[in-house]
């Protein structure tokens, strides 16, 4: 199936979970803010999400620093 991730098309297998996608991208689940189809997810929602064809994701990695 095809997703749009941060404006770029990406093909993933059917039934791919959001957690699996984040792992494939090398992003730690706890440090990523996720918007799925225009809706910001709270961190507790992320593990339950199974992606669907044509989903649009915006992923922002939270970085601490000074």
N, CA, C and O atoms as CSV, one atom per row, in Angstrom:
chain,resi,resn,atom,element,x,y,z
A,1,UNK,N,N,0.842,-1.173,0.000
A,1,UNK,CA,C,0.000,0.000,0.000
A,1,UNK,C,C,0.884,1.232,0.000
A,1,UNK,O,O,2.064,1.158,0.345
A,2,UNK,N,N,0.326,2.345,-0.379
A,2,UNK,CA,C,1.098,3.578,-0.513
A,2,UNK,C,C,0.629,4.603,0.510
A,2,UNK,O,O,-0.564,4.865,0.662
A,3,UNK,N,N,1.610,5.173,1.204
A,3,UNK,CA,C,1.382,6.223,2.192
A,3,UNK,C,C,2.098,7.482,1.732
A,3,UNK,O,O,2.945,7.440,0.839
A,4,UNK,N,N,1.752,8.590,2.347
A,4,UNK,CA,C,2.531,9.811,2.181
A,4,UNK,C,C,3.108,10.131,3.548
A,4,UNK,O,O,2.371,10.327,4.514
A,5,UNK,N,N,4.431,10.185,3.623
A,5,UNK,CA,C,5.123,10.442,4.880
A,5,UNK,C,C,5.954,11.713,4.712
A,5,UNK,O,O,6.899,11.752,3.924
A,6,UNK,N,N,5.588,12.739,5.457
A,6,UNK,CA,C,6.269,14.038,5.362
A,6,UNK,C,C,6.383,14.500,3.910
A,6,UNK,O,O,7.425,14.991,3.474
A,7,UNK,N,N,5.278,14.327,3.171
A,7,UNK,CA,C,5.200,14.820,1.808
A,7,UNK,C,C,5.771,13.910,0.742
A,7,UNK,O,O,5.718,14.248,-0.440
A,8,UNK,N,N,6.317,12.764,1.124
A,8,UNK,CA,C,6.909,11.844,0.159
A,8,UNK,C,C,6.154,10.513,0.141
A,8,UNK,O,O,5.784,9.983,1.188
A,9,UNK,N,N,5.933,9.983,-1.059
A,9,UNK,CA,C,5.260,8.694,-1.200
A,9,UNK,C,C,6.164,7.584,-0.689
A,9,UNK,O,O,7.375,7.597,-0.907
A,10,UNK,N,N,5.554,6.624,-0.005
A,10,UNK,CA,C,6.306,5.480,0.532
A,10,UNK,C,C,5.414,4.251,0.432
A,10,UNK,O,O,4.247,4.286,0.822
A,11,UNK,N,N,5.970,3.170,-0.093
A,11,UNK,CA,C,5.249,1.904,-0.172
A,11,UNK,C,C,5.595,1.052,1.041
A,11,UNK,O,O,6.763,0.910,1.403
A,12,UNK,N,N,4.567,0.488,1.663
A,12,UNK,CA,C,4.749,-0.419,2.801
A,12,UNK,C,C,3.812,-1.604,2.608
A,12,UNK,O,O,2.872,-1.548,1.814
A,13,UNK,N,N,4.080,-2.664,3.337
A,13,UNK,CA,C,3.244,-3.852,3.242
A,13,UNK,C,C,1.874,-3.647,3.868
A,13,UNK,O,O,1.713,-2.854,4.796
A,14,UNK,N,N,0.895,-4.364,3.352
A,14,UNK,CA,C,-0.453,-4.308,3.925
A,14,UNK,C,C,-0.399,-4.685,5.395
A,14,UNK,O,O,0.332,-5.594,5.787
A,15,UNK,N,N,-1.172,-3.984,6.200
A,15,UNK,CA,C,-1.257,-4.291,7.623
A,15,UNK,C,C,-0.100,-3.764,8.447
A,15,UNK,O,O,0.043,-4.131,9.613
A,16,UNK,N,N,0.734,-2.904,7.861
A,16,UNK,CA,C,1.865,-2.342,8.602
A,16,UNK,C,C,1.360,-1.463,9.734
A,16,UNK,O,O,0.482,-0.622,9.537
A,17,UNK,N,N,1.913,-1.661,10.906
A,17,UNK,CA,C,1.531,-0.824,12.045
A,17,UNK,C,C,2.340,0.464,12.022
A,17,UNK,O,O,3.399,0.539,11.398
A,18,UNK,N,N,1.832,1.459,12.704
A,18,UNK,CA,C,2.558,2.722,12.812
A,18,UNK,C,C,3.880,2.513,13.535
A,18,UNK,O,O,4.893,3.100,13.154
A,19,UNK,N,N,3.882,1.690,14.565
A,19,UNK,CA,C,5.119,1.406,15.300
A,19,UNK,C,C,6.146,0.765,14.370
A,19,UNK,O,O,7.322,1.128,14.410
A,20,UNK,N,N,5.719,-0.181,13.536
A,20,UNK,CA,C,6.640,-0.837,12.600
A,20,UNK,C,C,7.210,0.175,11.609
A,20,UNK,O,O,8.397,0.120,11.286
A,21,UNK,N,N,6.388,1.088,11.127
A,21,UNK,CA,C,6.882,2.108,10.207
A,21,UNK,C,C,7.918,2.990,10.881
A,21,UNK,O,O,8.965,3.276,10.300
A,22,UNK,N,N,7.636,3.422,12.097
A,22,UNK,CA,C,8.598,4.256,12.816
A,22,UNK,C,C,9.914,3.515,13.008
A,22,UNK,O,O,10.985,4.107,12.870
A,23,UNK,N,N,9.845,2.222,13.326
A,23,UNK,CA,C,11.061,1.422,13.486
A,23,UNK,C,C,11.829,1.326,12.170
A,23,UNK,O,O,13.057,1.419,12.164
A,24,UNK,N,N,11.110,1.138,11.040
A,24,UNK,CA,C,11.757,1.066,9.732
A,24,UNK,C,C,12.484,2.369,9.413
A,24,UNK,O,O,13.531,2.364,8.766
A,25,UNK,N,N,11.920,3.477,9.871
A,25,UNK,CA,C,12.508,4.788,9.611
A,25,UNK,C,C,13.594,5.140,10.619
A,25,UNK,O,O,14.234,6.185,10.506
A,26,UNK,N,N,13.806,4.266,11.609
A,26,UNK,CA,C,14.829,4.518,12.615
A,26,UNK,C,C,14.443,5.597,13.608
A,26,UNK,O,O,15.304,6.266,14.179
A,27,UNK,N,N,13.131,5.763,13.812
A,27,UNK,CA,C,12.638,6.788,14.733
A,27,UNK,C,C,12.133,6.149,16.015
A,27,UNK,O,O,11.257,5.284,15.968
A,28,UNK,N,N,12.664,6.555,17.154
A,28,UNK,CA,C,12.169,6.029,18.427
A,28,UNK,C,C,10.725,6.483,18.664
A,28,UNK,O,O,10.421,7.673,18.587
A,29,UNK,N,N,9.859,5.546,18.948
A,29,UNK,CA,C,8.431,5.837,19.105
A,29,UNK,C,C,8.191,6.947,20.125
A,29,UNK,O,O,7.336,7.807,19.915
A,30,UNK,N,N,8.922,6.935,21.204
A,30,UNK,CA,C,8.694,7.905,22.279
A,30,UNK,C,C,9.150,9.325,21.951
A,30,UNK,O,O,8.801,10.262,22.669
A,31,UNK,N,N,9.917,9.497,20.888
A,31,UNK,CA,C,10.412,10.844,20.600
A,31,UNK,C,C,9.853,11.415,19.293
A,31,UNK,O,O,10.419,12.348,18.723
A,32,UNK,N,N,8.729,10.840,18.820
A,32,UNK,CA,C,8.138,11.312,17.563
A,32,UNK,C,C,6.710,11.787,17.818
A,32,UNK,O,O,5.916,11.105,18.466
A,33,UNK,N,N,6.406,12.963,17.296
A,33,UNK,CA,C,5.042,13.465,17.302
A,33,UNK,C,C,4.441,13.052,15.963
A,33,UNK,O,O,5.035,13.283,14.910
A,34,UNK,N,N,3.247,12.433,16.011
A,34,UNK,CA,C,2.640,11.891,14.807
A,34,UNK,C,C,1.319,12.591,14.515
A,34,UNK,O,O,0.460,12.730,15.385
A,35,UNK,N,N,1.181,13.028,13.260
A,35,UNK,CA,C,-0.099,13.509,12.769
A,35,UNK,C,C,-0.530,12.535,11.687
A,35,UNK,O,O,0.198,12.303,10.722
A,36,UNK,N,N,-1.715,11.966,11.853
A,36,UNK,CA,C,-2.245,10.983,10.911
A,36,UNK,C,C,-3.499,11.544,10.269
A,36,UNK,O,O,-4.499,11.781,10.947
A,37,UNK,N,N,-3.446,11.754,8.974
A,37,UNK,CA,C,-4.583,12.298,8.229
A,37,UNK,C,C,-5.115,13.580,8.857
A,37,UNK,O,O,-6.325,13.785,8.956
A,38,UNK,N,N,-4.192,14.438,9.277
A,38,UNK,CA,C,-4.558,15.742,9.803
A,38,UNK,C,C,-4.920,15.785,11.270
A,38,UNK,O,O,-5.300,16.836,11.786
A,39,UNK,N,N,-4.807,14.644,11.956
A,39,UNK,CA,C,-5.148,14.569,13.375
A,39,UNK,C,C,-3.906,14.181,14.177
A,39,UNK,O,O,-3.292,13.144,13.928
A,40,UNK,N,N,-3.549,15.021,15.136
A,40,UNK,CA,C,-2.402,14.714,15.996
A,40,UNK,C,C,-2.772,13.582,16.941
A,40,UNK,O,O,-3.835,13.602,17.560
A,41,UNK,N,N,-1.893,12.600,17.049
A,41,UNK,CA,C,-2.118,11.465,17.938
A,41,UNK,C,C,-1.433,11.706,19.277
A,41,UNK,O,O,-0.336,12.260,19.338
A,42,UNK,N,N,-2.092,11.284,20.337
A,42,UNK,CA,C,-1.421,11.293,21.633
A,42,UNK,C,C,-0.560,10.029,21.679
A,42,UNK,O,O,-0.909,9.025,21.059
A,43,UNK,N,N,0.555,10.066,22.402
A,43,UNK,CA,C,1.474,8.920,22.391
A,43,UNK,C,C,0.825,7.574,22.715
A,43,UNK,O,O,1.236,6.549,22.172
A,44,UNK,N,N,-0.164,7.565,23.576
A,44,UNK,CA,C,-0.798,6.290,23.935
A,44,UNK,C,C,-1.604,5.684,22.785
A,44,UNK,O,O,-1.917,4.494,22.825
A,45,UNK,N,N,-1.946,6.468,21.765
A,45,UNK,CA,C,-2.704,5.963,20.612
A,45,UNK,C,C,-1.808,5.274,19.585
A,45,UNK,O,O,-2.280,4.420,18.835
A,46,UNK,N,N,-0.547,5.624,19.540
A,46,UNK,CA,C,0.363,5.158,18.487
A,46,UNK,C,C,0.438,3.630,18.385
A,46,UNK,O,O,0.359,3.112,17.271
A,47,UNK,N,N,0.584,2.885,19.481
A,47,UNK,CA,C,0.725,1.427,19.341
A,47,UNK,C,C,-0.495,0.729,18.730
A,47,UNK,O,O,-0.359,-0.365,18.183
A,48,UNK,N,N,-1.661,1.327,18.809
A,48,UNK,CA,C,-2.877,0.682,18.312
A,48,UNK,C,C,-3.160,0.961,16.835
A,48,UNK,O,O,-4.105,0.402,16.279
A,49,UNK,N,N,-2.363,1.810,16.193
A,49,UNK,CA,C,-2.655,2.231,14.819
A,49,UNK,C,C,-2.095,1.244,13.805
A,49,UNK,O,O,-0.902,0.938,13.800
A,50,UNK,N,N,-2.989,0.753,12.943
A,50,UNK,CA,C,-2.606,-0.011,11.766
A,50,UNK,C,C,-2.847,0.900,10.575
A,50,UNK,O,O,-3.946,1.425,10.397
A,51,UNK,N,N,-1.824,1.085,9.767
A,51,UNK,CA,C,-1.912,2.028,8.660
A,51,UNK,C,C,-2.787,1.486,7.537
A,51,UNK,O,O,-2.905,0.276,7.342
A,52,UNK,N,N,-3.398,2.414,6.802
A,52,UNK,CA,C,-4.285,2.086,5.691
A,52,UNK,C,C,-3.752,2.734,4.418
A,52,UNK,O,O,-3.042,3.738,4.475
A,53,UNK,N,N,-4.099,2.157,3.275
A,53,UNK,CA,C,-3.687,2.721,1.995
A,53,UNK,C,C,-4.119,4.184,1.913
A,53,UNK,O,O,-5.241,4.525,2.287
A,54,UNK,N,N,-3.244,5.030,1.433
A,54,UNK,CA,C,-3.470,6.468,1.224
A,54,UNK,C,C,-3.408,7.301,2.497
A,54,UNK,O,O,-3.723,8.490,2.458
A,55,UNK,N,N,-3.010,6.711,3.632
A,55,UNK,CA,C,-2.834,7.514,4.841
A,55,UNK,C,C,-1.762,8.570,4.594
A,55,UNK,O,O,-0.811,8.359,3.842
A,56,UNK,N,N,-1.947,9.708,5.248
A,56,UNK,CA,C,-0.984,10.803,5.165
A,56,UNK,C,C,-0.438,11.041,6.566
A,56,UNK,O,O,-1.192,11.333,7.494
A,57,UNK,N,N,0.876,10.913,6.711
A,57,UNK,CA,C,1.525,11.081,8.009
A,57,UNK,C,C,2.495,12.246,7.976
A,57,UNK,O,O,3.207,12.460,6.994
A,58,UNK,N,N,2.509,12.984,9.055
A,58,UNK,CA,C,3.544,13.986,9.298
A,58,UNK,C,C,4.233,13.533,10.577
A,58,UNK,O,O,3.582,13.353,11.606
A,59,UNK,N,N,5.526,13.352,10.517
A,59,UNK,CA,C,6.305,12.864,11.647
A,59,UNK,C,C,7.324,13.937,12.021
A,59,UNK,O,O,8.089,14.409,11.181
A,60,UNK,N,N,7.316,14.305,13.281
A,60,UNK,CA,C,8.258,15.304,13.772
A,60,UNK,C,C,8.992,14.705,14.950
A,60,UNK,O,O,8.380,14.276,15.928
A,61,UNK,N,N,10.290,14.680,14.850
A,61,UNK,CA,C,11.102,14.134,15.953
A,61,UNK,C,C,11.360,15.230,16.970
A,61,UNK,O,O,11.886,16.292,16.638
A,62,UNK,N,N,10.986,14.962,18.211
A,62,UNK,CA,C,11.238,15.896,19.293
A,62,UNK,C,C,12.700,15.794,19.702
A,62,UNK,O,O,13.214,14.699,19.930
A,63,UNK,N,N,13.360,16.932,19.794
A,63,UNK,CA,C,14.773,16.961,20.153
A,63,UNK,C,C,14.959,17.910,21.326
A,63,UNK,O,O,14.542,19.067,21.279
A,64,UNK,N,N,15.587,17.409,22.367
A,64,UNK,CA,C,15.875,18.256,23.526
A,64,UNK,C,C,17.257,18.840,23.373
A,64,UNK,O,O,18.137,18.232,22.763
A,65,UNK,N,N,17.439,19.976,23.907
A,65,UNK,CA,C,18.769,20.582,23.811
A,65,UNK,C,C,18.756,21.970,24.417
A,65,UNK,O,O,17.746,22.434,24.945
A,66,UNK,N,N,19.874,22.602,24.328
A,66,UNK,CA,C,19.935,23.916,24.907
A,66,UNK,C,C,20.875,24.815,24.174
A,66,UNK,O,O,21.038,25.976,24.549
